[in-house]
Amino acid sequence: MKFSRGFTLIEILLTLAILGIAVTIVMISFSNLNSSKALEKGTETVLSVFSEARALTLSGAASAQYGVHLEGAQVVLFRGSSYVAGALTNVATPLNLLIAIRNIAITGGGANVIFDRLTGSTPYNGTFEVYLKNESTTYRTIQVSATGLAEEI
């Protein structure tokens, strides 16, 4: 009786194919999780900038009002009654490379939300979306109310 030692070529190829499929499934799952987390964190970041601008306005910091300027790849906290690109007091917060801002529908047609010094309210209320660039159907809508509060809806 003769016993064979080792693996045949077919057994090795079959094992490699199964391993390749398993690795592919894990990589796709990881990619989807990463995108989902980027969208979640990006939405939180945008809401945080709105909250900070409103709080600075209400606290009377630098005796000025503050606002938020929305761009595709970043949000900018600015000081004053209007946004001036490149101003030294601007604080730009870049978004994750996987996400962006779109569909900005702010009263007055602009991309700026400016808060009132006494009440924290704003006449520039409306909505916009934070979305995944590689999956445009996956997004979060943020609403800025007339009271100045920003929230995900």
C-alpha positions as semicolon CSV with decimal commas, in nm:
position;residue;x (nm);y (nm);z (nm)
1;M;0,000;0,000;0,000
2;K;0,136;0,338;-0,104
3;F;0,053;0,660;0,085
4;S;0,084;0,995;-0,085
5;R;0,250;1,280;0,101
6;G;0,173;1,651;0,062
7;F;-0,100;1,835;-0,120
8;T;-0,200;1,816;-0,481
9;L;-0,195;2,124;-0,702
10;I;-0,576;2,129;-0,713
11;E;-0,601;2,132;-0,333
12;I;-0,357;2,424;-0,310
13;L;-0,540;2,624;-0,580
14;L;-0,878;2,558;-0,418
15;T;-0,745;2,674;-0,080
16;L;-0,600;2,992;-0,234
17;A;-0,928;3,066;-0,413
18;I;-1,128;3,031;-0,090
19;L;-0,876;3,248;0,095
20;G;-0,894;3,513;-0,181
21;I;-1,274;3,525;-0,160
22;A;-1,263;3,560;0,220
23;V;-1,008;3,845;0,200
24;T;-1,219;4,025;-0,062
25;I;-1,530;4,005;0,156
26;V;-1,340;4,140;0,458
27;M;-1,191;4,428;0,255
28;I;-1,532;4,531;0,116
29;S;-1,683;4,525;0,465
30;F;-1,396;4,732;0,603
31;S;-1,430;4,986;0,321
32;N;-1,804;5,026;0,385
33;L;-1,744;5,065;0,759
34;N;-1,475;5,326;0,697
35;S;-1,705;5,526;0,467
36;S;-1,990;5,506;0,714
37;K;-1,769;5,628;1,000
38;A;-1,631;5,911;0,783
39;L;-1,985;6,032;0,711
40;E;-2,083;6,007;1,077
41;K;-1,772;6,193;1,199
42;G;-1,799;6,453;0,922
43;T;-2,158;6,530;1,016
44;E;-2,058;6,565;1,382
45;T;-1,772;6,797;1,283
46;V;-2,001;7,025;1,081
47;L;-2,255;7,040;1,364
48;S;-1,975;7,119;1,608
49;V;-1,855;7,416;1,399
50;F;-2,211;7,555;1,389
51;S;-2,242;7,511;1,765
52;E;-1,908;7,683;1,825
53;A;-1,994;7,980;1,602
54;R;-2,328;8,029;1,777
55;A;-2,169;7,997;2,123
56;L;-1,895;8,249;2,037
57;T;-2,158;8,493;1,914
58;L;-2,372;8,458;2,226
59;S;-2,070;8,491;2,456
60;G;-1,973;8,818;2,289
61;A;-1,621;8,692;2,213
62;A;-1,414;8,974;2,057
63;S;-1,733;9,185;2,066
64;A;-1,832;9,038;1,731
65;Q;-2,079;8,808;1,572
66;Y;-1,969;8,483;1,410
67;G;-2,085;8,273;1,121
68;V;-2,018;7,959;0,921
69;H;-1,929;7,947;0,551
70;L;-2,004;7,619;0,370
71;E;-1,783;7,486;0,092
72;G;-1,767;7,149;-0,078
73;A;-1,467;7,016;0,114
74;Q;-1,464;7,230;0,429
75;V;-1,658;7,450;0,669
76;V;-1,515;7,785;0,777
77;L;-1,592;7,958;1,106
78;F;-1,556;8,332;1,049
79;R;-1,580;8,646;1,260
80;G;-1,789;8,942;1,148
81;S;-2,114;9,013;0,970
82;S;-1,995;8,870;0,637
83;Y;-1,753;8,607;0,512
84;V;-1,419;8,731;0,375
85;A;-1,210;8,459;0,209
86;G;-0,857;8,453;0,342
87;A;-0,926;8,660;0,655
88;L;-0,678;8,584;0,932
89;T;-0,958;8,520;1,181
90;N;-1,114;8,246;0,967
91;V;-1,088;7,894;1,105
92;A;-1,119;7,640;0,824
93;T;-1,214;7,284;0,916
94;P;-1,145;7,043;0,630
95;L;-1,373;6,743;0,587
96;N;-1,261;6,385;0,540
97;L;-1,159;6,316;0,179
98;L;-1,444;6,064;0,146
99;I;-1,719;6,322;0,209
100;A;-1,834;6,662;0,085
101;I;-2,116;6,917;0,122
102;R;-2,385;6,967;-0,144
103;N;-2,740;7,094;-0,200
104;I;-2,696;7,406;0,011
105;A;-3,040;7,566;0,048
106;I;-2,988;7,858;0,284
107;T;-3,229;8,153;0,293
108;G;-3,091;8,425;0,067
109;G;-2,929;8,172;-0,164
110;G;-2,581;8,191;-0,014
111;A;-2,354;7,950;0,170
112;N;-2,318;8,157;0,489
113;V;-2,500;8,135;0,820
114;I;-2,445;8,436;1,048
115;F;-2,570;8,443;1,407
116;D;-2,733;8,737;1,587
117;R;-2,531;8,865;1,884
118;L;-2,817;8,897;2,131
119;T;-3,024;8,589;2,056
120;G;-2,805;8,347;1,859
121;S;-3,078;8,330;1,599
122;T;-3,017;8,364;1,226
123;P;-3,214;8,487;0,926
124;Y;-3,003;8,246;0,717
125;N;-3,178;7,922;0,796
126;G;-3,216;7,620;0,569
127;T;-3,066;7,281;0,490
128;F;-2,767;7,116;0,324
129;E;-2,631;6,765;0,283
130;V;-2,310;6,597;0,389
131;Y;-2,260;6,301;0,154
132;L;-2,021;6,022;0,059
133;K;-1,840;6,109;-0,264
134;N;-1,821;5,749;-0,383
135;E;-2,182;5,673;-0,290
136;S;-2,391;5,983;-0,356
137;T;-2,711;5,817;-0,234
138;T;-2,565;5,797;0,118
139;Y;-2,594;6,133;0,291
140;R;-2,703;6,319;0,605
141;T;-2,921;6,629;0,591
142;I;-2,843;6,911;0,832
143;Q;-3,102;7,175;0,912
144;V;-3,020;7,517;1,053
145;S;-3,330;7,661;1,216
146;A;-3,419;8,028;1,257
147;T;-3,322;7,994;1,626
148;G;-2,966;7,919;1,510
149;L;-2,963;7,558;1,617
150;A;-2,818;7,309;1,368
151;E;-2,924;6,946;1,378
152;E;-2,926;6,636;1,164
153;I;-3,272;6,554;1,032
